[in-house]
């Protein structure tokens, strides 16, 4: 087997793992051993790929599992893994596109807040494997503020914090009222711990406007609205 | 019998360890179980930060470490990924493990990682590819790497070198060592119809730097038996027997219990590691109870 043959073999094997289709030349190259046919043996590797990746990803989405069940999550993740294979062996960042993947799934018609639940849980995971950035907590008066790199923002049209809290059993499901409207949820990495908080309407409005302007910098903390000062106290805005 | 292995932490004549699981980290730090070393997958520590990295720093204050790669894809025809190699090098630099290992397998092709230890035909052509990749990895990390025999489920017509000879020649050509997974030998032997005892007898003992033990699952597919290396249960008696015979032949070696699915509480893993230590001592001719210093 020359090197280009090994390339072809690995290309064929990859096709089997991702699509389930084994090219004839791959099957023809297998020796017959034991009672189990070669194609069934090859499928072990397809199953290994789908099972190991999906079960690893499933651990990031406990609230999602509560909403749609273990079986649905496992099935959806297996579909995701075959259509979006990892591009690196470091799997900590694999799965970031799962929310977009599920956004066009029928389940999101019935439970439209599901993609935001995924975004929230992914943000928690992402910060758990991030390096915490240190900032000056007592800035000078003439300070420039910006959004902390230790923060992820999920601006949802649904009461996301309440929905997530109910899924995790922190509040009763009856306490969630979809008609209360959207919530902006902040995921914050602080002192090596990841926490969640929902912003009040003024804080969310201020942060949303800053982000929409694509210029979250604020040049004088003393002259900013109370909402901005609150965001600074909560370590969401930081001194650049 | 050769005792030329290089890893022998003080106080541990018969060094045993377990794979370090995230869910056990705090318990390990708090209870300091009686083990010589822990093993981690390198890829889990290639992140920018996270508590798991800080906790591993603490674990390394009390234990020796083995860094085990699962994603280097040493059998890739296209060569190994420079970025991944750099990250692996950084993990080794940060944690300074006693042992570094990878697999005789491939998992990367054309920009995608297939998250499995995929098999390759064993012949002169693939040996040249693997040897090049192993040499490149060893040059990058600046040390000997142990190469593990994987569990296999398929056999190839293009194979004309058997696995013990392939591993021995790879070690001769590159200076790498062998990480001998006794459970994998047993699983592959049962799946592919070769004799595990014969395989183990042909592995050059002086090249073995570490031994892995794990459980596996037996499945029936259309009435045919297949054994899957799932690391999800205790080591079976047949594998313990092969392990004892291996130790009798090659001498004591650092031995690791792998348990990666259906992970039990930490004491269950520690108990399994202590069993390995007793078996290693027994097979080495030391019959009294063995107690190592943590």
Interface residues (C-beta under 8 A of the other chain):
Chain A: X1 X2 X3 X4 X5 X6 X7 X9 X10 X11 X13 X14 X17 X18 X29 X30 X31 X33 X34 X35 X36 X37 X38 X40 X41 X42 X44 X45 X48 X49 X52 X53 X55 X85 X86 X87 X88 X89 X90 X91 X92 X128 X129 X130 X131 X132 X192
Chain B: X43 X44 X46 X47 X48 X49 X50 X51 X52 X54 X70 X71 X72 X73 X76 X77 X78 X81 X83 X84 X87 X106 X107 X108 X109 X110 X111 X112 X113 X114 X115 X116 X118 X120 X121 X123 X125 X126 X128 X129 X153 X154 X155 X156 X157 X158 X159 X191 X192 X193 X221 X222 X223 X224 X225 X226 X228 X261
